Amino acid sequence: MKIRRMKLSKIAFTTVAGFLLLGLSIQTAPAGPAEQQALVDKARLTFESYMRDENMSWLRDNLDQAKGLLIAPSVLKGGFILGGSGGRGVLVVKDAKTGKWTQPGFYTLGSVTFGLQIGGEAAEVIMMVRSQKGIDKLLTTSFKLGGDTSVAVGPVGGGAKTTITADILSFARSKGAYAGANFEGAVIKTRDGWNQAYYGKAVRPIDIFVKHAVSNPGSGELRAAVAKAAYTAQQKPRPQAQGQYHVVRSGDTLSKISKEYGISVDELCRLNDMKKTDTIHPGQKLLVAR
């Protein structure tokens, strides 16, 4: 009888230990692809909502000048991301050769400082990457905004300014209203585990945004929404005060465009924050004079 009770106790202990181990494995298991797809879908809804918001007219009208968009549907104040406020987002990049928008990559936004307007609520955030320097930083595993990669609050409302030099512009809303958020010093990190779950294999940012080595059809609606809005912005005439632009034609080169407007190739590259080796494509707008 005593031996039987010992056996039953051993079985009970083993069962309980098994459940405990199972519980631990559930808590530490990486997120499934469904969770990544949900974030991609939320990013699309956030982006489309921004495009309908008249307070975000500057972002909408200048979207064709973006080299990339980092969309975070929910950035929390005190969200315990990297020890501070933050949230998760997806990045899409415009291919310099084709003008098409790439597959998304997953990132974490941390250490964000919010203004009083937001209180304790969550904010929707879109970061417009305007320079190649900003894109290059996002190809690394982690970097801090500020310093050699400048960030500024994006223009909001009808009286938005047009002369901006920051590498990245941030736009934040809370419950549909403007939310003050300072991203200077915020940390952006690649979510390698999420990228692996979404694409089914380990990938680096360069594999997604430069080599185009992976694809997930679930990103189609997000990329189509961004492409449509960027194309609409490209077709919209800009006020002369914003500078003179040249619309790239088939057969155009940087040298040919420079000669047409009487400026050097170096000046043309400086005006458009590009390199001499960058590829231009028909329909692209290049600033030729301020």
SULMO-V676445 format. One record per residue. N is the residue number from 1. RES is the residue in three letters. SS is DSSP state (H for helix, E for strand, - for the rest). PHI is phi in radians with two decimals (none if undefined). Layout:
BEGIN
[[N;RES;SS;PHI] [N;RES;SS;PHI]]
END
This chain:
BEGIN
[[1;MET;-;none] [2;LYS;H;-1.13] [3;ILE;H;-1.12] [4;ARG;H;-1.12] [5;ARG;H;-1.11] [6;MET;H;-1.14] [7;LYS;H;-1.14] [8;LEU;H;-1.12] [9;SER;H;-1.10] [10;LYS;H;-1.12] [11;ILE;H;-1.11] [12;ALA;H;-1.11] [13;PHE;H;-1.10] [14;THR;H;-1.09] [15;THR;H;-1.12] [16;VAL;H;-1.07] [17;ALA;H;-1.06] [18;GLY;H;-1.09] [19;PHE;H;-1.12] [20;LEU;H;-1.11] [21;LEU;H;-1.12] [22;LEU;H;-1.10] [23;GLY;H;-1.09] [24;LEU;H;-1.13] [25;SER;H;-1.16] [26;ILE;H;-1.19] [27;GLN;H;-1.20] [28;THR;H;-1.72] [29;ALA;-;-1.17] [30;PRO;-;-1.16] [31;ALA;-;-1.12] [32;GLY;-;-1.37] [33;PRO;H;-0.98] [34;ALA;H;-1.06] [35;GLU;H;-1.20] [36;GLN;H;-1.15] [37;GLN;H;-1.11] [38;ALA;H;-1.08] [39;LEU;H;-1.19] [40;VAL;H;-1.07] [41;ASP;H;-1.14] [42;LYS;H;-1.14] [43;ALA;H;-1.10] [44;ARG;H;-1.12] [45;LEU;H;-1.10] [46;THR;H;-1.09] [47;PHE;H;-1.07] [48;GLU;H;-1.12] [49;SER;H;-1.15] [50;TYR;H;-1.06] [51;MET;H;-1.15] [52;ARG;H;-1.56] [53;ASP;-;-1.49] [54;GLU;H;-1.13] [55;ASN;H;-1.20] [56;MET;H;-1.82] [57;SER;H;-1.10] [58;TRP;H;-1.13] [59;LEU;H;-1.05] [60;ARG;H;-1.10] [61;ASP;H;-1.34] [62;ASN;-;-2.00] [63;LEU;H;-1.12] [64;ASP;H;-1.20] [65;GLN;H;-1.53] [66;ALA;-;-1.35] [67;LYS;-;-1.65] [68;GLY;E;-2.92] [69;LEU;E;-2.32] [70;LEU;E;-1.86] [71;ILE;E;-1.97] [72;ALA;E;-2.05] [73;PRO;E;-1.12] [74;SER;E;-2.61] [75;VAL;E;-1.94] [76;LEU;E;-1.72] [77;LYS;E;-1.44] [78;GLY;E;1.25] [79;GLY;E;-1.50] [80;PHE;E;1.00] [81;ILE;E;-1.74] [82;LEU;-;0.97] [83;GLY;-;1.40] [84;GLY;E;-2.70] [85;SER;E;-1.31] [86;GLY;E;2.86] [87;GLY;E;-3.05] [88;ARG;E;-1.88] [89;GLY;E;-2.62] [90;VAL;E;-2.12] [91;LEU;E;-1.97] [92;VAL;E;-2.14] [93;VAL;E;-2.16] [94;LYS;E;-1.48] [95;ASP;-;-1.15] [96;ALA;-;-1.17] [97;LYS;-;-1.50] [98;THR;-;-1.82] [99;GLY;-;1.40] [100;LYS;-;-1.47] [101;TRP;E;-1.64] [102;THR;-;-1.37] [103;GLN;-;-1.09] [104;PRO;-;-1.44] [105;GLY;E;-2.11] [106;PHE;E;-1.81] [107;TYR;E;-2.41] [108;THR;E;-1.99] [109;LEU;E;-1.89] [110;GLY;E;-2.32] [111;SER;-;1.06] [112;VAL;-;-1.60] [113;THR;E;-1.81] [114;PHE;E;-1.72] [115;GLY;-;-1.42] [116;LEU;H;-1.22] [117;GLN;H;-1.06] [118;ILE;H;-1.55] [119;GLY;-;1.05] [120;GLY;-;-1.79] [121;GLU;-;-1.47] [122;ALA;E;-1.53] [123;ALA;E;-2.15] [124;GLU;E;-1.60] [125;VAL;E;-2.26] [126;ILE;E;-2.19] [127;MET;E;-1.90] [128;MET;E;-1.69] [129;VAL;E;-1.53] [130;ARG;-;-1.92] [131;SER;-;-2.30] [132;GLN;H;-1.16] [133;LYS;H;-1.05] [134;GLY;H;-1.11] [135;ILE;H;-1.12] [136;ASP;H;-1.05] [137;LYS;H;-1.13] [138;LEU;H;-1.28] [139;LEU;-;-1.44] [140;THR;-;-1.54] [141;THR;-;-1.33] [142;SER;E;-2.84] [143;PHE;E;-2.73] [144;LYS;E;-1.91] [145;LEU;-;-1.22] [146;GLY;E;1.93] [147;GLY;-;1.24] [148;ASP;-;-1.40] [149;THR;E;-2.08] [150;SER;-;-1.39] [151;VAL;E;-2.35] [152;ALA;E;-2.50] [153;VAL;E;-1.23] [154;GLY;-;-1.22] [155;PRO;-;-1.07] [156;VAL;-;-2.28] [157;GLY;-;1.51] [158;GLY;-;-1.20] [159;GLY;-;-1.65] [160;ALA;-;-1.13] [161;LYS;-;-1.33] [162;THR;-;-2.01] [163;THR;-;-1.64] [164;ILE;-;-2.34] [165;THR;-;-2.06] [166;ALA;-;-1.14] [167;ASP;-;-1.21] [168;ILE;E;-2.34] [169;LEU;E;-1.93] [170;SER;E;-1.93] [171;PHE;E;-2.23] [172;ALA;E;-2.32] [173;ARG;E;-2.33] [174;SER;E;-2.27] [175;LYS;-;0.95] [176;GLY;-;1.46] [177;ALA;E;-1.93] [178;TYR;E;-1.01] [179;ALA;-;-2.19] [180;GLY;-;-1.23] [181;ALA;E;-2.54] [182;ASN;E;-1.78] [183;PHE;-;-1.73] [184;GLU;-;-1.10] [185;GLY;-;1.56] [186;ALA;-;-1.16] [187;VAL;E;-1.81] [188;ILE;E;-2.00] [189;LYS;E;-2.21] [190;THR;E;-1.25] [191;ARG;-;-1.71] [192;ASP;H;-1.03] [193;GLY;H;-1.11] [194;TRP;H;-1.21] [195;ASN;H;-1.09] [196;GLN;H;-1.13] [197;ALA;H;-1.13] [198;TYR;H;-1.28] [199;TYR;H;-1.83] [200;GLY;-;1.40] [201;LYS;-;-2.83] [202;ALA;-;-1.21] [203;VAL;-;-2.40] [204;ARG;-;-1.81] [205;PRO;H;-0.95] [206;ILE;H;-1.12] [207;ASP;H;-1.18] [208;ILE;H;-1.40] [209;PHE;H;-1.66] [210;VAL;-;-1.94] [211;LYS;-;-1.44] [212;HIS;-;0.91] [213;ALA;-;-1.50] [214;VAL;-;-2.33] [215;SER;-;-2.72] [216;ASN;-;-2.42] [217;PRO;H;-1.05] [218;GLY;H;-1.14] [219;SER;H;-1.55] [220;GLY;H;-0.99] [221;GLU;H;-1.20] [222;LEU;H;-1.12] [223;ARG;H;-1.15] [224;ALA;H;-1.17] [225;ALA;H;-1.12] [226;VAL;H;-1.17] [227;ALA;H;-1.08] [228;LYS;H;-1.12] [229;ALA;H;-1.17] [230;ALA;H;-1.15] [231;TYR;H;-1.14] [232;THR;H;-1.07] [233;ALA;H;-1.15] [234;GLN;H;-1.14] [235;GLN;H;-1.41] [236;LYS;-;-1.40] [237;PRO;-;-1.14] [238;ARG;-;-1.79] [239;PRO;-;-1.03] [240;GLN;H;-1.02] [241;ALA;H;-1.09] [242;GLN;H;-1.41] [243;GLY;-;1.99] [244;GLN;E;-1.73] [245;TYR;E;-2.07] [246;HIS;E;-2.01] [247;VAL;E;-1.58] [248;VAL;-;-1.08] [249;ARG;-;-1.85] [250;SER;-;-1.07] [251;GLY;-;1.64] [252;ASP;-;-1.19] [253;THR;-;-2.26] [254;LEU;H;-1.04] [255;SER;H;-1.13] [256;LYS;H;-1.14] [257;ILE;H;-1.16] [258;SER;H;-1.05] [259;LYS;H;-1.13] [260;GLU;H;-1.11] [261;TYR;H;-1.88] [262;GLY;-;1.20] [263;ILE;-;-2.19] [264;SER;-;-1.43] [265;VAL;H;-1.11] [266;ASP;H;-1.06] [267;GLU;H;-1.17] [268;LEU;H;-1.07] [269;CYS;H;-1.16] [270;ARG;H;-1.13] [271;LEU;H;-1.08] [272;ASN;-;-1.94] [273;ASP;-;0.87] [274;MET;-;-2.37] [275;LYS;-;-1.84] [276;LYS;-;-1.10] [277;THR;-;-1.52] [278;ASP;-;-1.16] [279;THR;-;-1.54] [280;ILE;-;-1.88] [281;HIS;-;-2.36] [282;PRO;-;-0.95] [283;GLY;-;1.67] [284;GLN;-;-1.21] [285;LYS;E;-1.73] [286;LEU;E;-2.09] [287;LEU;E;-1.29] [288;VAL;E;-1.99] [289;ALA;E;-2.83] [290;ARG;-;-1.58]]
END
